[in-house]
């Protein structure tokens, strides 16, 4: 394993850090949205956007007219942050409260994908992350739609994860008759809601 | 209403932007975690952290030993991003897929809260955001815990929201026999799980 560069080493709870690709990939594949941070005129900006991981890269897309996309595609250094919250950790004191979370931070510069078949592949990965197995069912993508959309890729080379799991570790207060434990949080997909335009069209098998 | 500064005006879908405090507050009060972005040595950083809004400010806290807290408390310009995802918008084409979301972006510089009673108030707001009505039940906070924790406040003066709701607006493909609509997403709290240290201690009323 390569040495971990200092900007990937957390100053707090370094034991929570993880650099193995399986841990990082699992977080990236579950989260739908990341936050892209960059600096313009010495001012920090942070923009949420959908993304997909494929092999060793993260892909985002946006309109060719998007200010944010046009700025970062010049090759600005970026930091991408992804966070999943799994539970509220309720201790016997306010001080020891915490959150169980899984997060990834990634540093890099964007690589603009210009090759049309490769762009279309990225659209398929993105679409099927949000709606698995749906690509072949949809109206096929058009050349002008590909042209109107920028795709940027970011290498996972400088990615790291940070994970907290488990209970409070509230040992100093263990004899107090105050309840402690966790409140798990769950994000789930509810039943699809048909819009008026699609009244009478059956749900496709991949959405049942 | 004051004129909207250019960095708060989205380049895409300006109709989705909202600047009224009620819209902004509702998003900030529902989200548990924000992403704090800042620039160090021309490199962008993005760190997720819990936060609470109280009146016209956002409050975050962290260990006095945290590298990130020690850097930004010097008065670095920051950008805070908060995102809630409400639904996946499934169109008849991949191109028109979208996400219903509510997001807030805020620019500012941190104000360090030094006053001890004011710091304790901020801890109470933070704690009761995550676990409502729990403060008086917990082991009281200690002076050294207050001393070991930095509290930073950020004004909402330069905050803006961006919201997408509704269906696809898939008019160009409306005659295609392809299903479209939304898949709502829901994040919920599950039943509290008691840890070993608290075996036999009844759940307090605010957690029932």
Interface residues (C-beta under 8 A of the other chain):
Chain A: X7 X11 X12 X32 X33 X35 X37 X38 X39 X42 X43 X44 X45 X46 X47 X48 X50 X62 X63 X65 X66 X67 X68 X77 X78 X79 X80 X81 X83 X85 X88 X90 X91 X92 X93 X94 X95 X97 X99 X101 X103 X105 X107 X123 X124 X126 X127 X130 X131 X134 X135 X137 X138 X139 X140 X141 X142 X145 X149 X167 X168 X170 X171 X173 X174 X176 X177 X178 X179 X180 X181 X182 X183 X184 X185 X186 X187 X188 X189 X190 X192 X193 X194 X195 X196 X197 X198 X201 X202 X203 X204 X207
Chain B: X7 X11 X12 X32 X33 X35 X37 X38 X39 X42 X43 X44 X45 X46 X47 X48 X50 X62 X63 X65 X66 X67 X68 X77 X78 X79 X80 X81 X83 X85 X88 X90 X91 X92 X93 X94 X95 X97 X99 X101 X103 X105 X107 X123 X124 X126 X127 X130 X131 X134 X135 X137 X138 X139 X140 X141 X142 X145 X149 X167 X168 X170 X171 X173 X174 X176 X177 X178 X179 X180 X181 X182 X183 X184 X185 X186 X187 X188 X189 X190 X192 X193 X194 X195 X196 X197 X198 X201 X202 X203 X204 X207
